Amino acid sequence: MNSIFRRSIASITYLFVIFISTSSTLQAADELTQDELVAMIIGCERLEHDYAIYRDRGDAEAFANIFTEDGEWARSNGRIIKGREVISEYVNSLDRSEPEAHMQLTGTVQIKPVDATTANGISYAIVLEAPITEAGLPATNNAFQVGSESRSVYKLTDDGWKIAKREYTTLFVDPE
Amino acid sequence: MRNSKYLLLGTSLLFASIAVSADLTVKDRNTIEVLCKQLLADYAIYRDHLDADGFANTFSEDGTLLIGSETYRGRQAIRKNITDRPHPGSAHMVMFTTTQITPISATEATGISSALILNGNRPVGIGDKPIQMRGISVANEYHTNFKLTDEGWKISHLEFSTVFRGPGYVQ
C-alpha cells in the first residue's frame, strides 16, 4: 500500500514538473517579439545554408564553427561526434583521395522557437555527388544521390546562433 | 461601356494595392517574407509527417487548399485531408526551393514557389534503410495567398500544379 502511495506521489510530482517545465517553455516562446522571432529564423536558416556550403567545400574549421563548442553531430550510423575540435578532425579525415563534386541542396527549413535562446528545426536536403574525371568540371550526374531530413537544436551563444545538436535520417538513396 | 468600367475598377484596385504596398517599410516586407516562408515550411513538414493539427493550423480558419479538382475549405476539411491518408505514412518530402513572396499590404501577401517532391512506398524511421529511388517523383509550382489574422500570418489559399513528373520510381 505504502509503495503504491509512494509511486502515485512520484508520478504526480513527475507530471507536475513536466507540466511546469512545458508551460514555462511555451510561455517563453510565446513571449518572443516578432523582431526576435524573425531574427531567430534568419539566424537558424543561415546555419542550414552554412552547413551545406562548408560541407560541400570540405572547410572543416568553418563547418565546425557552425556548432556550439560542445555541439553534437550524429552521423547516419548512429555515431555522435561531439565538440568543435572533434567535428573539425572528422571532416578533415573524410576520404578525398578521389576528387568529387558535392552539392548539398538545402530545401524546406522549418524553425520553431522554444524560448529566446533555443530553437528546434527540421530541414530537407538532397545531395548531388559525382566523381570529377580528368576532364574536370562539370561532373556527370544522372540523379540525386541522397534525400534526407535533419533535425537540429539551435542555441543563441555569444557568437550568435549555433547548432547544439543535429541528427539526420536518409529517406531516399539512389540505387547506383 | 461595361468593359471600360471593369478596366477602370481594375486599374484603381491595382494602383490602390501598389499604394498600400508602397507604404510598407523594408523591415515590414522582410518580416512578411520570413514569416510566410515559414508557413510554407510548416505546410511541407506537417504534410510529410502527417501532423493533421499542425497542417490545418497553417491555414486561416476559412483557408482553402486546392489539390487537383478537390477543394478543401476550412480547417476541419483541410485536417481531414491528412487524417484520411494511410498511417503511418510513406516517406515523403516536399522540398521547397525557389520562393517569391510579394507583400500586397500590411495584412496580405502572395507567394509563388517551386518544390521537388520525393514520394516513397514505405515509412522510413531512424535506423531504417533508405528507400532506393532514382530521380524525383514530381516538381510542383505552388501559388499561395497569405493573410495576417489574430493568430498571426496564415495561408488563406494554396494550390499547386505539377510541372515535371518522374522518373522517381521506387526500386
Contacts between the chains, C-beta under 8 A, distances in Angstrom:
chain1	res1	chain2	res2	distance
A	34	B	31	6.3
A	35	B	31	7.8
A	37	B	35	7.9
A	38	B	30	7.2
A	38	B	31	5.3
A	38	B	34	4.9
A	38	B	35	7.1
A	41	B	34	5.3
A	41	B	35	7.9
A	41	B	38	6.1
A	42	B	34	6.3
A	78	B	127	7.4
A	105	B	97	7.4
A	107	B	93	7.7
A	107	B	95	3.4
A	107	B	96	5.6
A	107	B	97	5.7
A	107	B	115	7.5
A	107	B	116	7.0
A	108	B	40	7.5
A	108	B	41	5.1
A	108	B	44	4.5
A	108	B	45	6.6
A	108	B	93	7.8
A	108	B	94	6.5
A	108	B	95	5.6
A	108	B	96	4.7
A	108	B	115	7.8
A	109	B	41	5.9
A	110	B	38	6.8
A	110	B	41	3.9
A	110	B	42	6.1
A	110	B	44	7.5
A	110	B	45	4.6
A	111	B	38	6.6
A	111	B	41	7.6
A	122	B	45	5.2
A	124	B	44	7.5
A	124	B	93	5.3
A	124	B	94	8.0
A	124	B	95	4.7
A	125	B	95	8.0
A	126	B	95	6.6
A	126	B	116	7.0
A	126	B	118	7.6
A	142	B	134	7.8
A	143	B	134	5.0
A	143	B	135	4.7
A	143	B	167	8.0
A	144	B	135	7.5
A	144	B	136	7.3
A	146	B	130	7.5
A	147	B	93	5.7
A	147	B	95	7.6
A	147	B	118	4.8
A	147	B	133	7.8
A	149	B	93	7.1
A	167	B	126	7.8
A	169	B	124	6.5
A	169	B	125	7.3
A	169	B	126	5.5
A	169	B	128	7.8
A	170	B	124	7.8
A	170	B	130	4.3
A	171	B	91	4.2
A	171	B	93	6.4
A	171	B	118	7.0
A	171	B	120	6.6
A	171	B	124	4.8
A	171	B	130	5.8
A	171	B	131	6.5
A	172	B	91	6.9
A	172	B	93	7.5
A	172	B	118	5.2
A	172	B	120	6.6
A	172	B	130	5.7
A	172	B	131	5.3
A	172	B	132	7.9
A	172	B	133	4.8
A	173	B	130	4.1
A	173	B	131	7.3
A	173	B	132	5.9
A	173	B	133	7.4
A	174	B	132	7.4
A	174	B	133	7.3
A	174	B	134	5.8
A	175	B	132	4.2
A	175	B	133	7.5
A	175	B	134	6.0
A	175	B	171	5.0
A	176	B	134	7.5
